[in-house]
Amino acid sequence: MAEKKVPFTKAQLEEITRKHPTPFHLYDERAIRENARRLMAAFAWAPGFKEYFAVKATPNPALLRLLREEGLGADCSSLAELYLADMAGIRGEAIMFSSNDTPAEDFQKARELGAVINLDDITHIDYLEKHAGLPDMLSFRYNPGPLLKGGNDIIGYPEEAKYGITKEQLLQAYRLAQSKGVRRFGLHTMVISNELNPDSFIATARMMFDLAVEIHQKTGIRVELINLGGGIGIPYRPEQDAVDLEHVGQGIRAAYQETIAANGLHPLTLAMECGRMITGPYGYLVTTVLHKKHIYKNYVGLDSCMANLMRPALYGAYHHITVIGKEAAPLDHVYDVTGSLCENNDKFAIDRALPAIDIGDVLVIHDAGAHGHAMGFNYNGKLRSAELLLKPSGEVELIRRAETLEDYFATLDLRSCGRLAASTANADGE
């Protein structure tokens, strides 16, 4: 069972908040590095194994740089994410570019950086050729459809997903790309997200290894890269267990020997594109209690809102909450923990048992290190909060400042607003 602890003392946090007002996201560098090493170690047996960190999870170049130092690449799906990878010094085939409904300029940037381009549809071969030219290597995203029994809470059923192509289209795509001069090929899928069953990932690997053999038998093409996707979940709830990475690694190793090696396709490069499990458990939303309200229920109102962490509102997701300085206090009060948006689903927790909370208490919301700050928005004019990196030395580095009102208004043409106000005043005879 995962016990939820914070990587700082109350005194340390008080020192941090004197310099950096709440709310903010704080990431634990030491824990992130150690976690990345665990994943890489679990697949050390695999020739050339690559973890393409899903940039969308935590798109900050400071975090991408430290992950690059641990041997990780970048999984990008947009122009901005390609620029972020470049800023962090991640280039060439250390980038895998997987997107859908992709604009030409995104493909052009991916080609410029030398990324492995992973196409989402067979029609994208001609589109890529027209707008950016075909690279020496192409990958294709496979959608297994109803062959994959059951769905996933986040992705759903593959046959209802917009991503990827069918097996028949996949075989056509390889032949077409080869006829156009592409010489190297990859294979990709992503069928689960936030999954805690380790055997799910082994089953995905078996499916993909079988597919690689079939592709070789039917087209003569030898796939050199198989990206098994990400989807490794994290134990958001204290009673949940983390995925046993060593079990996953050894299970996939056995499948590799039974299928890839046995059919003469060894060696080929295996890859994953985990994001959530790398940074998720080691990021925290730190926030202060502003108000308490007692009507039909008891409410605790924070200086943050779903603009800072929208997973609870979007998915009904559980995020554990620690009340700093009251970790040992009895959980004898029940609250809805809310933000200030004009939306009733702006709640971090509903009917949550917590210690007695006072105005001014600092709350730490756990497992906010992925799909937290990244999913922020400006509805209601809310400003996105700062991001801090807790260094192994105990020092804190500001890696993204908080937005200001000037930032919020920066894209407006205030001159036209002024002209409109003046014309309205003149029409009123003022």
C-alpha positions in Angstrom: 0.0 0.0 0.0 1.3 3.4 -1.0 1.6 5.7 2.1 1.2 9.3 1.1 4.0 11.5 2.4 5.4 14.8 1.4 9.1 15.4 0.7 9.4 18.4 3.0 8.8 19.4 6.6 6.3 22.0 7.8 9.2 24.3 8.5 10.7 23.8 5.0 7.3 24.5 3.4 6.8 27.6 5.5 10.1 28.9 4.2 9.1 28.1 0.6 5.8 29.9 0.9 7.4 33.0 2.3 9.1 33.4 -1.0 6.6 31.8 -3.3 3.0 32.5 -2.4 0.5 29.7 -2.9 -0.9 28.1 -5.0 2.0 26.5 -6.8 3.0 23.1 -8.1 6.2 21.6 -6.6 8.2 18.7 -8.1 10.6 16.5 -6.2 13.7 16.2 -8.5 15.4 13.4 -6.5 12.3 11.2 -6.6 11.7 11.8 -10.3 15.2 10.9 -11.2 15.1 7.7 -9.0 11.8 6.7 -10.6 13.1 7.2 -14.1 16.1 5.0 -13.3 13.7 2.3 -12.0 11.9 2.2 -15.3 15.1 2.1 -17.3 16.6 -0.6 -15.2 13.5 -2.8 -15.7 14.2 -2.8 -19.4 18.0 -2.8 -19.3 17.9 -6.2 -21.0 16.2 -4.7 -24.1 18.6 -3.6 -26.8 18.5 0.2 -27.2 15.4 0.6 -25.0 14.0 4.1 -25.1 11.6 5.8 -22.8 10.0 8.7 -24.7 8.6 10.9 -21.8 5.1 12.1 -22.7 5.8 15.9 -22.8 2.0 16.6 -22.4 2.1 15.3 -18.9 4.5 17.9 -17.5 5.6 20.3 -20.3 8.4 22.2 -18.7 11.9 22.2 -20.2 13.6 22.1 -16.7 12.0 18.7 -16.1 12.7 17.6 -19.6 16.3 18.4 -19.2 16.7 16.4 -16.0 14.9 13.5 -17.7 17.3 13.8 -20.7 20.2 13.5 -18.2 18.6 10.1 -17.1 18.6 8.9 -20.7 14.9 9.7 -21.5 13.7 11.1 -24.8 10.5 13.0 -25.6 7.1 11.9 -26.9 5.7 15.0 -28.6 2.3 15.5 -30.2 2.3 19.2 -31.1 4.4 22.0 -32.4 4.9 23.6 -29.0 5.9 20.2 -27.5 8.5 19.8 -30.2 9.9 23.2 -29.3 10.0 22.3 -25.7 12.0 19.1 -26.5 14.4 21.2 -28.5 14.8 23.7 -25.7 15.7 20.8 -23.4 18.4 19.5 -25.8 16.3 16.5 -27.0 16.6 16.1 -30.7 16.8 13.5 -33.5 15.4 10.1 -32.9 15.3 10.8 -29.2 12.0 12.4 -30.1 9.0 10.4 -31.2 6.3 12.6 -32.8 2.8 11.1 -32.5 -0.1 13.3 -33.3 -3.5 13.3 -35.0 -5.2 15.8 -37.4 -1.7 17.2 -37.7 -1.0 20.6 -39.2 1.7 20.9 -41.9 4.0 23.1 -39.7 4.1 20.4 -37.0 5.3 17.8 -39.4 7.8 20.3 -40.8 9.3 21.0 -37.3 9.4 17.2 -36.6 11.4 16.7 -39.8 13.7 19.6 -39.0 14.5 18.1 -35.6 15.0 14.6 -37.1 12.2 13.1 -34.9 10.8 9.6 -35.5 7.4 10.5 -37.1 4.6 8.2 -36.1 1.6 8.6 -38.4 -2.0 8.3 -37.2 -3.6 7.5 -40.6 -2.6 6.1 -44.0 -3.7 9.3 -45.7 -1.0 11.1 -43.8 1.7 9.5 -45.9 0.8 11.7 -48.9 0.2 14.7 -46.6 3.6 14.4 -45.0 5.3 13.9 -48.4 3.6 17.0 -49.8 4.2 19.4 -46.9 7.5 18.2 -45.3 8.9 15.3 -47.4 9.2 11.7 -46.3 12.0 10.8 -43.9 14.1 7.7 -44.0 12.1 6.2 -41.2 8.4 6.2 -40.5 6.2 4.6 -37.8 2.5 3.9 -37.8 0.0 3.8 -34.9 -2.0 0.6 -34.7 -5.6 0.5 -33.4 -6.5 -3.1 -32.6 -10.2 -2.3 -32.5 -12.5 -5.0 -31.0 -9.6 -7.5 -31.0 -8.7 -5.9 -27.7 -11.2 -7.2 -25.2 -12.6 -4.5 -22.8 -11.9 -0.9 -22.6 -10.0 1.6 -20.5 -11.5 4.2 -18.2 -9.7 7.1 -19.9 -9.1 5.9 -23.5 -12.3 3.7 -23.7 -12.7 1.0 -26.3 -10.1 1.0 -29.1 -12.8 0.6 -31.9 -14.4 3.9 -30.6 -11.1 5.8 -30.4 -10.1 8.3 -33.1 -6.5 7.1 -33.0 -4.5 4.8 -35.2 -5.3 2.5 -38.2 -6.6 -1.0 -38.7 -4.4 -4.0 -39.4 -5.4 -4.0 -43.1 -4.5 -0.3 -43.4 -1.3 -0.9 -41.5 -0.1 -3.5 -44.1 -1.1 -1.1 -46.9 0.7 1.8 -45.2 4.0 -0.1 -44.9 3.9 -1.1 -48.6 3.0 2.4 -49.7 5.7 4.1 -47.6 8.3 1.5 -48.8 7.3 2.2 -52.5 8.0 5.9 -51.8 11.5 5.3 -50.6 11.1 4.9 -46.8 13.6 2.3 -45.7 13.2 2.0 -41.9 10.0 1.3 -40.0 8.5 1.6 -36.5 5.3 0.3 -35.0 3.3 1.9 -32.2 0.1 1.5 -30.2 -1.5 3.1 -27.1 -4.5 1.3 -25.9 -4.6 1.9 -22.1 -4.1 4.8 -19.7 -3.5 5.0 -16.0 -3.6 1.2 -15.7 -2.4 -0.6 -12.6 -2.7 -4.2 -13.8 0.9 -5.1 -14.8 -0.2 -8.0 -16.9 -2.0 -5.5 -19.2 1.3 -4.2 -20.5 2.7 -7.7 -21.1 -0.5 -8.6 -23.1 0.0 -5.4 -25.2 3.6 -6.4 -25.9 2.6 -9.9 -27.0 0.0 -8.4 -29.3 2.6 -6.1 -30.8 5.3 -8.8 -31.2 2.8 -11.0 -33.0 1.9 -8.1 -35.3 5.6 -7.4 -36.1 6.0 -11.1 -37.1 2.9 -10.9 -39.3 4.1 -7.7 -40.9 7.4 -9.3 -41.8 5.8 -12.4 -43.2 3.3 -10.5 -45.3 5.4 -7.6 -46.5 9.0 -8.6 -46.0 9.4 -5.5 -43.9 11.4 -5.8 -40.7 10.2 -3.4 -38.0 13.1 -2.0 -36.1 11.3 -0.1 -33.4 8.2 -1.1 -31.4 6.7 1.5 -29.1 4.4 -0.1 -26.6 2.9 3.2 -25.6 2.6 4.4 -22.0 -0.4 4.0 -19.8 1.3 2.8 -16.6 -0.9 4.2 -13.8 0.0 5.5 -10.4 -1.6 4.7 -7.0 -3.7 7.8 -6.5 -5.4 6.2 -3.6 -3.4 5.1 -0.5 -4.8 1.6 -0.7 -3.5 1.1 -4.2 -0.2 -0.5 -5.1 2.2 0.9 -7.7 2.8 -1.2 -10.9 5.7 -3.7 -10.4 8.0 -2.5 -13.1 10.3 -5.4 -12.7 7.4 -7.8 -13.3 6.4 -5.9 -16.4 10.0 -5.9 -17.7 10.6 -9.6 -17.2 7.2 -10.5 -18.6 7.9 -8.5 -21.8 11.3 -10.0 -21.9 9.8 -13.5 -22.0 7.4 -12.5 -24.7 10.2 -11.0 -26.7 12.2 -14.2 -26.6 9.2 -16.3 -27.5 8.1 -14.3 -30.5 10.7 -11.7 -31.7 13.9 -13.7 -31.1 12.2 -17.1 -32.1 11.2 -15.6 -35.4 14.6 -14.2 -36.3 13.7 -10.5 -35.7 16.2 -9.9 -32.9 17.5 -7.3 -32.3 14.8 -4.6 -32.5 14.4 -1.5 -30.3 11.7 -1.4 -27.7 10.2 1.8 -26.5 7.6 3.2 -24.1 6.1 6.7 -23.7 5.2 6.9 -20.1 4.5 10.3 -18.6 2.2 10.0 -15.6 4.2 7.3 -13.8 7.5 9.2 -14.2 6.5 12.6 -12.7 2.9 12.1 -11.4 3.6 10.8 -7.9 6.3 13.4 -7.3 4.4 16.6 -8.0 2.3 18.4 -5.4 -0.3 21.3 -5.6 0.4 23.4 -2.5 -2.6 25.6 -1.6 -4.0 27.7 1.3 -7.4 27.7 2.9 -9.1 31.0 2.4 -12.7 30.4 3.6 -14.9 27.9 5.4 -18.6 27.6 4.7 -21.3 25.8 6.6 -24.7 25.3 4.8 -26.1 21.9 3.9 -22.6 20.6 3.8 -19.2 21.8 5.2 -17.0 23.4 2.6 -13.3 24.4 2.6 -12.4 27.0 0.0 -8.9 27.2 -1.3 -6.8 29.8 -3.2 -6.5 27.3 -6.0 -9.2 25.8 -8.3 -9.8 23.3 -11.0 -7.7 25.6 -13.3 -4.7 24.4 -11.3 -5.8 20.7 -11.2 -8.8 19.7 -13.2 -8.6 15.9 -13.0 -11.1 15.7 -10.0 -13.6 17.7 -12.0 -12.9 16.1 -15.3 -12.8 12.5 -14.3 -14.1 12.4 -10.8 -10.5 11.4 -10.0 -9.3 10.9 -6.4 -6.3 13.0 -5.2 -5.1 12.5 -1.7 -4.9 15.6 0.5 -2.5 16.3 3.4 -3.2 19.1 5.8 0.3 20.3 6.8 1.0 20.1 10.5 -2.1 17.9 11.1 -0.8 14.7 9.6 -1.3 12.8 12.9 -4.7 14.4 13.7 -7.9 12.3 13.6 -9.9 12.4 10.3 -13.0 13.3 12.2 -14.4 16.0 9.9 -16.0 15.7 6.5 -15.6 18.4 3.9 -16.0 19.3 0.3 -12.7 20.9 -0.7 -13.5 23.5 -3.4 -12.1 26.2 -5.6 -13.5 29.6 -6.6 -14.6 29.0 -10.2 -18.2 29.7 -11.1 -18.8 26.0 -11.7 -20.2 23.6 -9.1 -17.9 20.8 -10.1 -14.9 22.9 -9.1 -14.1 20.5 -6.2 -10.9 18.7 -5.3 -12.7 16.3 -3.0 -16.3 15.5 -2.1 -17.3 14.3 1.4 -13.6 13.8 2.3 -12.7 12.8 5.8 -10.0 15.2 7.0 -8.7 16.7 10.2 -10.4 19.8 11.5 -9.3 22.5 9.1 -8.8 26.2 9.9 -8.5 29.2 7.7 -4.9 29.7 6.8 -4.0 26.0 6.8 -1.8 24.8 4.0 -3.1 21.8 2.1 -0.9 19.6 -0.2 -2.8 17.8 -3.0 -0.8 14.7 -4.0 0.0 13.1 -7.3 -0.3 16.4 -9.3 3.0 15.9 -11.1 1.4 14.9 -14.4 -1.7 16.2 -16.1 -1.9 18.9 -13.4 -0.4 22.3 -14.3 -0.3 21.1 -17.9 -4.1 21.0 -18.1 -4.6 24.5 -16.6 -6.7 27.1 -18.2 -7.9 30.7 -17.8 -11.6 30.4 -17.5 -13.1 33.0 -15.1 -9.9 34.9 -15.6 -8.0 32.6 -13.4 -4.2 32.9 -13.7 -2.0 29.8 -13.9 0.2 29.2 -10.9 4.0 28.9 -10.6 6.0 25.7 -10.9 8.8 24.9 -8.4 11.5 22.3 -8.5 12.7 20.9 -5.1 16.4 20.1 -5.6 18.2 17.2 -3.9 20.0 19.9 -1.8 16.7 21.1 -0.4 16.8 24.3 -2.3 13.9 25.3 -4.5 14.2 26.6 -8.0 11.4 28.5 -9.8 11.0 26.8 -13.1 7.8 28.7 -14.2 6.6 31.9 -12.7 3.0 32.5 -11.9 0.9 34.3 -14.6 0.0 37.9 -14.0 -2.9 40.0 -15.2 -0.5 41.5 -17.8 0.0 38.0 -19.2 -3.8 37.4 -19.3 -4.4 40.6 -21.2 -1.3 40.4 -23.4 -3.1 38.9 -26.4 -5.9 41.5 -26.4 -5.8 44.5 -28.8 -6.5 47.0 -26.0 -6.2 49.9 -28.5 -9.4 48.7 -30.3 -11.1 48.3 -26.9 -10.2 51.9 -26.2 -11.5 53.1 -29.6 -14.7 51.2 -29.0 -15.1 52.8 -25.5 -14.5 56.2 -27.1 -17.0 55.7 -29.9 -19.6 54.5 -27.4 -19.1 57.5 -25.3 -19.4 59.9 -28.3 -22.6 58.1 -29.4 -24.0 58.8 -25.9 -23.1 62.5 -26.2 -20.4 62.3 -23.5 
